[in-house]
Amino acid sequence: MGSFIIKGGKQLKGNITPQGAKNEALQILCAVLLTPEKVTINNIPDIIDVNKLIQLLRNFGVKVEQIATGSYSFQADEINLDYLSSDQYKIDGRGLRGSIMLVGPLLARFGKGSIPRPGGDKIGRRRLDTHFEGLINLGARFNYSREEHFYSVEAEELTGASMLLDEASVTGTANIVMAAVLAKGVTTIYNAACEPYLQQLCSMLNRMGAKISGIGSNLLTIEGVSALKGTDHRILPDMVEIGSWIGLAALTRSELTIKNVQWDYLGQIPTVFRKLGLTIEKQGDDIHIPAHTDGYEIQNYIDGSILTVADAPWPGFTPDLLSIVLVVATQARGSVLIHQKMFESRLFFTDKLIDMGAKIILCDPHRASIIGHGFESSLKAATLTSPDIRAGISLLIAALSAKGTSTIHNIEQIDRGYENIVERLQAIGANIERV
């Protein structure tokens, strides 16, 4: 396993361009299985999770060609369905959470789909019931092998249905939508996720010949079609990475410009960081963050009560950025309560920040109270281990702000979600190396 060595306490300066969105890429890549025609996808991030999914597609027999950096063509005209039942697939599919979204397209086009219980971040329970209940509603037969932790669905024909999802699951909605586009009849999905990445998937499917209406709302109507064609698609910038660089600028008191962020898709992100006292300037389609040399102060509510930052389904604040908000708050003037509603293990990395000198009270698995230092004392360098992608980048930001030399182990977790991170941070003046 690799490690990062970081000499922190240094101001950074320059421009940084966000990578393509990881969570959108995982959905879009699975959708290439829905057509035998060529699909070209641009702005694909070069990260571990996405590369694992591309390799899974190759293993299925999808013809994959890299056209340029971040641009690939995919053609699923000769799929090897025997791979689905192979021992190798049970190993390969287990290593990636996003592999669950292969099931819907495979079921829709080939009448069967299966997946071993997928891995991913250890951030709490991430159940799959919404996925499979939706597919069952469309007419699939479901089976689960407890011995092998292996899920499978089969259907001679899928039929449209009306359904109310028990949770607005992004990946669950994506899976059901990808199955419903080739089902016979009309499907309505209420309490559907409506994140920008799901909107992107639906828009791409419509260009391929699907008939999806209600995009951007929580009620999707899908009129099934007999076949889909190829298309070109460009992935949005990664909003979580954009939020990460905002946090980096704040904690290191650096002047940074984040390029080409597509402001229309950022939702609550600029608003939440402004509530923490940060100056977020819109310059065309860029975000400019001036150096906060005098620090920043958390806004209380109108009645003077303590600010609470909580996650919620879109258009609420994304749970993937709560760890960034938390680390930014450690050096603010004032206090804030972080309420992580969706995952019960995601705040456990705070013990590492406490070791670095942060004033944090972990109230319970879902809530943490942060009392900011106001830069009156800096965080201390430490030896750290990255538990998951988002906690990992938060610890990296903390280490870049801390005076002294820090070491972060298990950096493969960070590499799962952030492309060429060492080179990109070095380009804006960070003292970081991979060993």
DRENDO-1510 file (C-alpha; in Angstrom, 1 decimal, always signed):
<recs>
REC; n; res; u; v; w
REC; 1; MET; +0.0; +0.0; +0.0 .
REC; 2; GLY; +1.1; +3.5; -0.7 .
REC; 3; SER; +1.4; +6.6; +1.5 .
REC; 4; PHE; +1.4; +10.3; +1.2 .
REC; 5; ILE; +4.1; +12.4; +2.9 .
REC; 6; ILE; +2.9; +16.0; +3.3 .
REC; 7; LYS; +4.8; +19.0; +4.6 .
REC; 8; GLY; +1.9; +21.3; +5.6 .
REC; 9; GLY; +1.4; +24.8; +6.8 .
REC; 10; LYS; +2.0; +26.3; +3.3 .
REC; 11; GLN; -0.3; +28.7; +1.4 .
REC; 12; LEU; -1.2; +27.5; -2.1 .
REC; 13; LYS; -2.0; +29.5; -5.2 .
REC; 14; GLY; -3.2; +28.9; -8.7 .
REC; 15; ASN; -5.9; +27.2; -10.8 .
REC; 16; ILE; -7.3; +23.7; -10.5 .
REC; 17; THR; -9.7; +22.0; -12.9 .
REC; 18; PRO; -12.1; +19.4; -11.4 .
REC; 19; GLN; -12.2; +15.9; -12.9 .
REC; 20; GLY; -15.2; +14.3; -14.4 .
REC; 21; ALA; -17.8; +13.2; -11.9 .
REC; 22; LYS; -17.1; +9.8; -10.4 .
REC; 23; ASN; -20.7; +9.1; -9.4 .
REC; 24; GLU; -22.0; +10.1; -12.9 .
REC; 25; ALA; -19.4; +8.0; -14.6 .
REC; 26; LEU; -20.4; +4.8; -12.8 .
REC; 27; GLN; -24.0; +5.2; -14.0 .
REC; 28; ILE; -23.2; +6.2; -17.5 .
REC; 29; LEU; -20.7; +3.4; -18.0 .
REC; 30; CYS; -23.3; +0.8; -17.0 .
REC; 31; ALA; -25.7; +2.2; -19.5 .
REC; 32; VAL; -23.5; +1.3; -22.5 .
REC; 33; LEU; -24.8; -2.3; -22.0 .
REC; 34; LEU; -28.3; -1.2; -23.2 .
REC; 35; THR; -27.4; -1.0; -26.9 .
REC; 36; PRO; -25.3; -2.9; -29.4 .
REC; 37; GLU; -24.3; +0.4; -31.0 .
REC; 38; LYS; -21.2; +2.4; -30.2 .
REC; 39; VAL; -21.4; +4.9; -27.2 .
REC; 40; THR; -18.7; +7.5; -26.8 .
REC; 41; ILE; -18.1; +9.1; -23.4 .
REC; 42; ASN; -16.0; +12.1; -22.6 .
REC; 43; ASN; -14.5; +13.5; -19.4 .
REC; 44; ILE; -14.2; +10.1; -17.8 .
REC; 45; PRO; -12.0; +10.5; -14.6 .
REC; 46; ASP; -8.9; +8.3; -14.4 .
REC; 47; ILE; -9.6; +6.9; -10.9 .
REC; 48; ILE; -9.5; +3.4; -9.5 .
REC; 49; ASP; -13.3; +2.9; -9.1 .
REC; 50; VAL; -14.0; +3.9; -12.7 .
REC; 51; ASN; -11.1; +1.9; -14.1 .
REC; 52; LYS; -12.4; -1.1; -12.3 .
REC; 53; LEU; -15.8; -0.8; -13.9 .
REC; 54; ILE; -14.3; -0.3; -17.4 .
REC; 55; GLN; -12.4; -3.5; -16.8 .
REC; 56; LEU; -15.6; -5.3; -15.8 .
REC; 57; LEU; -17.2; -4.2; -19.0 .
REC; 58; ARG; -14.2; -5.5; -20.9 .
REC; 59; ASN; -14.6; -8.8; -19.1 .
REC; 60; PHE; -18.2; -9.0; -20.4 .
REC; 61; GLY; -16.9; -8.6; -23.9 .
REC; 62; VAL; -17.6; -4.9; -24.4 .
REC; 63; LYS; -15.2; -3.4; -27.0 .
REC; 64; VAL; -13.5; -0.5; -25.3 .
REC; 65; GLU; -11.3; +1.9; -27.1 .
REC; 66; GLN; -9.5; +4.9; -25.6 .
REC; 67; ILE; -9.8; +7.8; -28.1 .
REC; 68; ALA; -8.0; +10.5; -26.0 .
REC; 69; THR; -7.3; +11.3; -22.4 .
REC; 70; GLY; -10.7; +10.9; -20.6 .
REC; 71; SER; -12.5; +9.8; -23.8 .
REC; 72; TYR; -13.5; +6.3; -24.6 .
REC; 73; SER; -15.8; +4.4; -27.0 .
REC; 74; PHE; -17.8; +1.4; -25.9 .
REC; 75; GLN; -19.6; -1.2; -28.0 .
REC; 76; ALA; -21.6; -4.0; -26.4 .
REC; 77; ASP; -22.5; -6.0; -29.5 .
REC; 78; GLU; -21.0; -9.3; -28.4 .
REC; 79; ILE; -21.6; -9.8; -24.7 .
REC; 80; ASN; -20.3; -12.9; -22.9 .
REC; 81; LEU; -23.2; -13.8; -20.6 .
REC; 82; ASP; -21.3; -16.9; -19.3 .
REC; 83; TYR; -19.1; -14.4; -17.3 .
REC; 84; LEU; -22.1; -13.6; -15.2 .
REC; 85; SER; -22.1; -17.1; -13.6 .
REC; 86; SER; -18.3; -17.4; -13.4 .
REC; 87; ASP; -16.3; -17.6; -10.2 .
REC; 88; GLN; -14.1; -14.7; -11.6 .
REC; 89; TYR; -17.2; -12.4; -11.8 .
REC; 90; LYS; -18.0; -13.1; -8.2 .
REC; 91; ILE; -14.5; -11.8; -7.3 .
REC; 92; ASP; -14.4; -8.9; -9.8 .
REC; 93; GLY; -17.9; -7.6; -9.0 .
REC; 94; ARG; -17.3; -7.6; -5.2 .
REC; 95; GLY; -14.6; -5.0; -5.3 .
REC; 96; LEU; -16.8; -2.1; -6.6 .
REC; 97; ARG; -20.0; -0.6; -5.1 .
REC; 98; GLY; -21.0; +0.8; -8.5 .
REC; 99; SER; -21.1; -2.6; -10.1 .
REC; 100; ILE; -24.7; -3.0; -8.7 .
REC; 101; MET; -25.9; -0.7; -11.6 .
REC; 102; LEU; -24.9; -3.4; -14.1 .
REC; 103; VAL; -27.9; -5.5; -13.0 .
REC; 104; GLY; -30.6; -3.2; -14.5 .
REC; 105; PRO; -29.1; -2.9; -18.0 .
REC; 106; LEU; -28.3; -6.7; -18.2 .
REC; 107; LEU; -31.8; -7.7; -17.1 .
REC; 108; ALA; -33.4; -5.3; -19.6 .
REC; 109; ARG; -31.4; -6.3; -22.6 .
REC; 110; PHE; -30.5; -10.0; -21.9 .
REC; 111; GLY; -33.2; -11.2; -19.5 .
REC; 112; LYS; -30.9; -11.8; -16.5 .
REC; 113; GLY; -28.5; -10.0; -14.3 .
REC; 114; SER; -26.5; -10.8; -11.2 .
REC; 115; ILE; -24.0; -9.3; -8.8 .
REC; 116; PRO; -22.0; -10.4; -5.7 .
REC; 117; ARG; -22.6; -8.3; -2.7 .
REC; 118; PRO; -20.6; -5.2; -3.7 .
REC; 119; GLY; -17.9; -3.5; -1.6 .
REC; 120; GLY; -16.9; +0.2; -1.5 .
REC; 121; ASP; -16.6; +2.6; +1.4 .
REC; 122; LYS; -17.2; +1.3; +5.0 .
REC; 123; ILE; -19.4; +4.2; +5.9 .
REC; 124; GLY; -22.4; +2.3; +7.3 .
REC; 125; ARG; -25.3; +0.2; +6.0 .
REC; 126; ARG; -26.0; +0.6; +2.3 .
REC; 127; ARG; -28.9; -1.7; +1.5 .
REC; 128; LEU; -29.9; -2.9; -1.9 .
REC; 129; ASP; -33.6; -3.4; -1.3 .
REC; 130; THR; -34.7; -0.4; -3.4 .
REC; 131; HIS; -32.8; -1.7; -6.4 .
REC; 132; PHE; -34.3; -5.2; -6.4 .
REC; 133; GLU; -37.8; -4.2; -5.3 .
REC; 134; GLY; -38.0; -1.9; -8.3 .
REC; 135; LEU; -36.8; -4.7; -10.6 .
REC; 136; ILE; -39.3; -7.1; -9.1 .
REC; 137; ASN; -42.1; -4.6; -9.8 .
REC; 138; LEU; -41.1; -4.7; -13.4 .
REC; 139; GLY; -41.6; -8.4; -13.5 .
REC; 140; ALA; -38.2; -9.9; -12.5 .
REC; 141; ARG; -37.8; -13.0; -10.4 .
REC; 142; PHE; -35.3; -12.4; -7.6 .
REC; 143; ASN; -32.9; -14.9; -5.9 .
REC; 144; TYR; -30.3; -14.4; -3.2 .
REC; 145; SER; -27.7; -17.0; -2.2 .
REC; 146; ARG; -26.8; -16.4; +1.4 .
REC; 147; GLU; -23.9; -18.8; +1.2 .
REC; 148; GLU; -22.2; -16.9; -1.6 .
REC; 149; HIS; -23.8; -13.4; -1.0 .
REC; 150; PHE; -24.9; -13.4; -4.6 .
REC; 151; TYR; -27.9; -11.6; -6.0 .
REC; 152; SER; -29.6; -12.5; -9.3 .
REC; 153; VAL; -32.7; -11.5; -11.3 .
REC; 154; GLU; -34.3; -13.0; -14.4 .
REC; 155; ALA; -37.2; -12.2; -16.6 .
REC; 156; GLU; -38.5; -13.3; -20.0 .
REC; 157; GLU; -40.0; -9.8; -20.5 .
REC; 158; LEU; -40.2; -6.7; -18.3 .
REC; 159; THR; -43.5; -4.8; -18.0 .
REC; 160; GLY; -43.9; -1.2; -17.0 .
REC; 161; ALA; -45.3; -0.6; -13.5 .
REC; 162; SER; -46.1; +2.3; -11.1 .
REC; 163; MET; -43.9; +2.3; -8.0 .
REC; 164; LEU; -43.2; +4.5; -5.0 .
REC; 165; LEU; -39.6; +4.0; -3.9 .
REC; 166; ASP; -39.0; +3.5; -0.2 .
REC; 167; GLU; -36.0; +5.9; -0.4 .
REC; 168; ALA; -34.7; +8.3; -3.0 .
REC; 169; SER; -31.7; +6.1; -3.8 .
REC; 170; VAL; -29.6; +7.5; -6.6 .
REC; 171; THR; -28.1; +4.2; -7.7 .
REC; 172; GLY; -31.4; +2.5; -7.1 .
REC; 173; THR; -33.3; +5.0; -9.3 .
REC; 174; ALA; -30.6; +4.6; -12.0 .
REC; 175; ASN; -30.8; +0.8; -12.0 .
REC; 176; ILE; -34.7; +0.9; -12.3 .
REC; 177; VAL; -34.6; +3.6; -15.0 .
REC; 178; MET; -32.1; +1.6; -17.1 .
REC; 179; ALA; -34.3; -1.5; -16.8 .
REC; 180; ALA; -37.6; +0.4; -17.5 .
REC; 181; VAL; -36.4; +2.0; -20.7 .
REC; 182; LEU; -36.6; -1.4; -22.5 .
REC; 183; ALA; -39.7; -2.7; -20.6 .
REC; 184; LYS; -43.0; -3.1; -22.3 .
REC; 185; GLY; -45.5; -0.3; -21.4 .
REC; 186; VAL; -45.2; +2.7; -19.1 .
REC; 187; THR; -43.3; +2.9; -15.8 .
REC; 188; THR; -43.7; +5.7; -13.3 .
REC; 189; ILE; -41.2; +6.1; -10.5 .
REC; 190; TYR; -42.3; +8.4; -7.6 .
REC; 191; ASN; -39.7; +9.5; -4.9 .
REC; 192; ALA; -37.1; +9.1; -7.6 .
REC; 193; ALA; -33.7; +10.6; -7.0 .
REC; 194; CYS; -33.2; +13.8; -9.0 .
REC; 195; GLU; -29.5; +14.5; -8.6 .
REC; 196; PRO; -27.7; +16.2; -11.6 .
REC; 197; TYR; -25.9; +12.9; -12.3 .
REC; 198; LEU; -29.2; +11.1; -12.6 .
REC; 199; GLN; -30.5; +13.9; -14.8 .
REC; 200; GLN; -27.5; +13.4; -17.0 .
REC; 201; LEU; -28.2; +9.6; -17.3 .
REC; 202; CYS; -31.8; +10.2; -18.3 .
REC; 203; SER; -30.9; +12.8; -20.9 .
REC; 204; MET; -28.3; +10.5; -22.4 .
REC; 205; LEU; -30.8; +7.6; -22.5 .
REC; 206; ASN; -33.3; +10.0; -24.3 .
REC; 207; ARG; -30.6; +10.8; -26.9 .
REC; 208; MET; -30.3; +7.0; -27.3 .
REC; 209; GLY; -34.0; +6.7; -28.1 .
REC; 210; ALA; -35.6; +6.3; -24.6 .
REC; 211; LYS; -38.7; +8.2; -23.7 .
REC; 212; ILE; -38.2; +9.6; -20.2 .
REC; 213; SER; -40.1; +12.6; -18.9 .
REC; 214; GLY; -40.0; +14.4; -15.6 .
REC; 215; ILE; -36.2; +14.7; -15.6 .
REC; 216; GLY; -35.0; +16.7; -12.7 .
REC; 217; SER; -38.2; +16.0; -10.6 .
REC; 218; ASN; -38.9; +13.1; -8.2 .
REC; 219; LEU; -41.6; +11.7; -10.5 .
REC; 220; LEU; -40.2; +10.0; -13.6 .
REC; 221; THR; -42.4; +8.6; -16.4 .
REC; 222; ILE; -40.8; +6.1; -18.8 .
REC; 223; GLU; -42.4; +4.8; -21.9 .
REC; 224; GLY; -40.6; +1.6; -22.8 .
REC; 225; VAL; -39.0; +1.2; -26.3 .
REC; 226; SER; -37.8; -1.9; -28.1 .
REC; 227; ALA; -34.2; -0.8; -28.6 .
REC; 228; LEU; -31.7; +1.9; -28.0 .
REC; 229; LYS; -29.0; +3.4; -30.3 .
REC; 230; GLY; -25.6; +4.8; -29.7 .
REC; 231; THR; -24.7; +8.3; -28.7 .
REC; 232; ASP; -22.0; +10.7; -27.4 .
REC; 233; HIS; -22.0; +12.0; -23.9 .
REC; 234; ARG; -19.9; +14.3; -21.7 .
REC; 235; ILE; -19.7; +13.8; -18.0 .
REC; 236; LEU; -20.2; +16.8; -15.7 .
REC; 237; PRO; -17.4; +18.1; -13.4 .
REC; 238; ASP; -17.3; +16.4; -10.0 .
REC; 239; MET; -19.2; +18.5; -7.5 .
REC; 240; VAL; -17.7; +16.7; -4.6 .
REC; 241; GLU; -14.2; +17.4; -5.9 .
REC; 242; ILE; -15.2; +21.1; -6.4 .
REC; 243; GLY; -16.3; +21.2; -2.7 .
REC; 244; SER; -13.0; +19.5; -1.7 .
REC; 245; TRP; -11.0; +22.3; -3.3 .
REC; 246; ILE; -13.1; +25.0; -1.7 .
REC; 247; GLY; -12.3; +23.3; +1.6 .
REC; 248; LEU; -8.6; +23.1; +0.7 .
REC; 249; ALA; -8.5; +26.8; -0.1 .
REC; 250; ALA; -10.2; +27.7; +3.2 .
REC; 251; LEU; -8.1; +25.6; +5.6 .
REC; 252; THR; -4.8; +26.6; +4.0 .
REC; 253; ARG; -5.9; +30.2; +3.6 .
REC; 254; SER; -5.0; +30.0; -0.1 .
REC; 255; GLU; -6.2; +31.9; -3.2 .
REC; 256; LEU; -7.5; +29.3; -5.6 .
REC; 257; THR; -9.6; +29.4; -8.8 .
REC; 258; ILE; -11.6; +26.3; -9.6 .
REC; 259; LYS; -12.1; +26.2; -13.3 .
REC; 260; ASN; -15.2; +25.3; -15.4 .
REC; 261; VAL; -17.4; +24.1; -12.5 .
REC; 262; GLN; -20.8; +24.3; -14.2 .
REC; 263; TRP; -22.5; +26.5; -11.5 .
REC; 264; ASP; -26.0; +25.5; -12.5 .
REC; 265; TYR; -25.4; +22.0; -11.1 .
REC; 266; LEU; -23.7; +22.9; -7.8 .
REC; 267; GLY; -27.0; +23.3; -5.8 .
REC; 268; GLN; -26.4; +24.1; -2.2 .
REC; 269; ILE; -22.6; +23.8; -2.2 .
REC; 270; PRO; -21.7; +27.5; -2.5 .
REC; 271; THR; -24.4; +28.5; -0.1 .
REC; 272; VAL; -23.3; +26.1; +2.7 .
REC; 273; PHE; -19.6; +27.1; +2.4 .
REC; 274; ARG; -20.7; +30.8; +2.5 .
REC; 275; LYS; -22.6; +30.0; +5.8 .
REC; 276; LEU; -19.2; +28.8; +7.2 .
REC; 277; GLY; -17.9; +32.3; +6.4 .
REC; 278; LEU; -16.1; +31.7; +3.2 .
REC; 279; THR; -16.0; +34.1; +0.3 .
REC; 280; ILE; -17.1; +32.2; -2.8 .
REC; 281; GLU; -16.9; +34.4; -6.0 .
REC; 282; LYS; -18.5; +33.5; -9.3 .
REC; 283; GLN; -16.2; +34.4; -12.2 .
REC; 284; GLY; -17.9; +33.3; -15.4 .
REC; 285; ASP; -18.1; +29.5; -14.9 .
REC; 286; ASP; -15.2; +29.5; -12.4 .
REC; 287; ILE; -15.2; +29.7; -8.6 .
REC; 288; HIS; -12.6; +32.1; -7.1 .
REC; 289; ILE; -11.7; +31.8; -3.5 .
REC; 290; PRO; -9.5; +34.6; -2.2 .
REC; 291; ALA; -7.0; +33.9; +0.6 .
REC; 292; HIS; -8.8; +34.1; +3.9 .
REC; 293; THR; -5.9; +35.7; +5.7 .
REC; 294; ASP; -8.1; +37.0; +8.5 .
REC; 295; GLY; -9.9; +33.7; +8.8 .
REC; 296; TYR; -13.6; +33.1; +8.4 .
REC; 297; GLU; -16.6; +33.1; +10.8 .
REC; 298; ILE; -19.5; +30.7; +10.9 .
REC; 299; GLN; -22.9; +32.4; +10.6 .
REC; 300; ASN; -25.5; +31.6; +13.2 .
REC; 301; TYR; -29.2; +31.3; +12.5 .
REC; 302; ILE; -31.2; +34.6; +12.6 .
REC; 303; ASP; -32.2; +33.9; +16.2 .
REC; 304; GLY; -28.6; +33.4; +17.2 .
REC; 305; SER; -28.8; +29.6; +17.6 .
REC; 306; ILE; -25.9; +27.4; +16.4 .
REC; 307; LEU; -25.7; +26.5; +12.7 .
REC; 308; THR; -26.5; +23.0; +11.7 .
REC; 309; VAL; -25.3; +21.5; +8.4 .
REC; 310; ALA; -27.1; +18.3; +7.5 .
REC; 311; ASP; -27.2; +16.1; +4.4 .
REC; 312; ALA; -30.3; +15.4; +2.4 .
REC; 313; PRO; -31.3; +14.0; -1.0 .
REC; 314; TRP; -30.9; +16.5; -3.9 .
REC; 315; PRO; -31.5; +19.4; -3.9 .
REC; 316; GLY; -30.3; +19.1; -0.3 .
REC; 317; PHE; -26.6; +19.1; +0.6 .
REC; 318; THR; -24.7; +16.1; -0.6 .
REC; 319; PRO; -23.5; +13.7; +2.2 .
REC; 320; ASP; -20.2; +13.3; +0.4 .
REC; 321; LEU; -19.2; +16.8; +1.4 .
REC; 322; LEU; -20.1; +16.8; +5.1 .
REC; 323; SER; -16.6; +15.5; +6.0 .
REC; 324; ILE; -15.1; +18.5; +4.1 .
REC; 325; VAL; -17.4; +20.9; +5.9 .
REC; 326; LEU; -16.4; +19.4; +9.2 .
REC; 327; VAL; -12.7; +19.9; +8.6 .
REC; 328; VAL; -13.2; +23.4; +7.4 .
REC; 329; ALA; -15.1; +24.2; +10.6 .
REC; 330; THR; -12.2; +23.2; +12.8 .
REC; 331; GLN; -10.4; +26.5; +12.0 .
REC; 332; ALA; -13.5; +28.8; +11.7 .
REC; 333; ARG; -14.5; +31.3; +14.3 .
REC; 334; GLY; -17.6; +29.9; +15.9 .
REC; 335; SER; -19.3; +26.5; +16.2 .
REC; 336; VAL; -21.4; +24.3; +14.0 .
REC; 337; LEU; -23.3; +21.0; +14.4 .
REC; 338; ILE; -22.7; +18.4; +11.6 .
REC; 339; HIS; -25.6; +16.0; +11.2 .
REC; 340; GLN; -24.8; +13.1; +9.0 .
REC; 341; LYS; -28.3; +11.5; +8.5 .
REC; 342; MET; -27.6; +9.0; +5.8 .
REC; 343; PHE; -24.6; +6.9; +7.0 .
REC; 344; GLU; -23.9; +6.0; +10.6 .
REC; 345; SER; -20.2; +5.3; +10.3 .
REC; 346; ARG; -19.0; +8.3; +8.3 .
REC; 347; LEU; -18.1; +10.6; +11.2 .
REC; 348; PHE; -15.8; +8.1; +12.9 .
REC; 349; PHE; -12.7; +9.6; +11.3 .
REC; 350; THR; -13.1; +12.6; +13.6 .
REC; 351; ASP; -10.9; +10.9; +16.2 .
REC; 352; LYS; -7.9; +11.5; +13.9 .
REC; 353; LEU; -8.7; +15.2; +13.7 .
REC; 354; ILE; -9.0; +15.3; +17.4 .
REC; 355; ASP; -5.5; +13.8; +17.6 .
REC; 356; MET; -4.4; +16.7; +15.4 .
REC; 357; GLY; -5.8; +19.2; +17.9 .
REC; 358; ALA; -9.3; +19.8; +16.5 .
REC; 359; LYS; -12.0; +20.6; +19.1 .
REC; 360; ILE; -14.7; +18.1; +18.1 .
REC; 361; ILE; -17.4; +16.4; +20.3 .
REC; 362; LEU; -18.8; +13.3; +18.6 .
REC; 363; CYS; -22.3; +13.3; +20.0 .
REC; 364; ASP; -23.4; +10.0; +18.5 .
REC; 365; PRO; -22.7; +8.1; +15.2 .
REC; 366; HIS; -24.6; +10.7; +13.2 .
REC; 367; ARG; -23.7; +14.1; +14.9 .
REC; 368; ALA; -20.6; +16.0; +15.7 .
REC; 369; SER; -20.2; +19.4; +17.3 .
REC; 370; ILE; -17.2; +21.4; +16.1 .
REC; 371; ILE; -15.7; +24.4; +18.0 .
REC; 372; GLY; -13.4; +26.3; +15.6 .
REC; 373; HIS; -9.9; +27.4; +16.5 .
REC; 374; GLY; -10.2; +30.6; +14.4 .
REC; 375; PHE; -6.6; +29.9; +13.3 .
REC; 376; GLU; -5.4; +30.9; +16.8 .
REC; 377; SER; -3.7; +27.5; +16.9 .
REC; 378; SER; -2.9; +25.3; +13.9 .
REC; 379; LEU; -3.6; +21.6; +13.6 .
REC; 380; LYS; -0.7; +19.4; +14.4 .
REC; 381; ALA; +1.0; +17.1; +11.9 .
REC; 382; ALA; +0.2; +13.4; +12.5 .
REC; 383; THR; +0.4; +9.9; +11.1 .
REC; 384; LEU; -3.0; +9.1; +9.7 .
REC; 385; THR; -4.9; +6.3; +7.8 .
REC; 386; SER; -7.5; +7.0; +5.2 .
REC; 387; PRO; -10.7; +5.0; +6.1 .
REC; 388; ASP; -12.7; +6.0; +3.0 .
REC; 389; ILE; -12.6; +8.3; +0.0 .
REC; 390; ARG; -14.2; +11.4; +1.6 .
REC; 391; ALA; -12.7; +11.1; +5.0 .
REC; 392; GLY; -9.4; +10.5; +3.3 .
REC; 393; ILE; -9.5; +13.7; +1.3 .
REC; 394; SER; -10.6; +15.6; +4.5 .
REC; 395; LEU; -7.5; +14.2; +6.4 .
REC; 396; LEU; -5.3; +15.2; +3.4 .
REC; 397; ILE; -6.7; +18.8; +3.6 .
REC; 398; ALA; -6.1; +18.8; +7.3 .
REC; 399; ALA; -2.5; +17.6; +6.8 .
REC; 400; LEU; -1.8; +20.3; +4.2 .
REC; 401; SER; -2.9; +22.9; +6.7 .
REC; 402; ALA; -0.9; +21.5; +9.6 .
REC; 403; LYS; +2.6; +22.7; +10.3 .
REC; 404; GLY; +5.1; +19.9; +10.1 .
REC; 405; THR; +5.3; +16.6; +8.3 .
REC; 406; SER; +2.2; +14.3; +8.2 .
REC; 407; THR; +2.0; +10.8; +6.7 .
REC; 408; ILE; -1.3; +9.3; +5.4 .
REC; 409; HIS; -1.5; +5.6; +4.8 .
REC; 410; ASN; -4.1; +3.5; +2.8 .
REC; 411; ILE; -4.1; +6.2; +0.1 .
REC; 412; GLU; -5.7; +3.8; -2.3 .
REC; 413; GLN; -9.0; +4.9; -0.8 .
REC; 414; ILE; -8.3; +8.5; -1.9 .
REC; 415; ASP; -7.1; +7.3; -5.3 .
REC; 416; ARG; -10.5; +5.6; -5.8 .
REC; 417; GLY; -12.1; +9.1; -6.1 .
REC; 418; TYR; -9.4; +11.6; -7.0 .
REC; 419; GLU; -7.4; +11.7; -10.2 .
REC; 420; ASN; -3.7; +12.4; -10.3 .
REC; 421; ILE; -4.0; +14.1; -7.0 .
REC; 422; VAL; -0.3; +14.5; -6.1 .
REC; 423; GLU; +0.5; +16.1; -9.5 .
REC; 424; ARG; -2.5; +18.4; -9.3 .
REC; 425; LEU; -1.7; +19.6; -5.8 .
REC; 426; GLN; +2.0; +20.0; -6.5 .
REC; 427; ALA; +1.0; +22.3; -9.4 .
REC; 428; ILE; -0.6; +24.7; -7.0 .
REC; 429; GLY; +2.3; +24.6; -4.6 .
REC; 430; ALA; +1.6; +21.7; -2.2 .
REC; 431; ASN; +4.5; +19.9; -0.7 .
REC; 432; ILE; +3.2; +16.3; -1.1 .
REC; 433; GLU; +4.8; +13.1; -2.4 .
REC; 434; ARG; +3.7; +9.5; -2.9 .
REC; 435; VAL; +5.8; +6.8; -1.4 .
</recs>
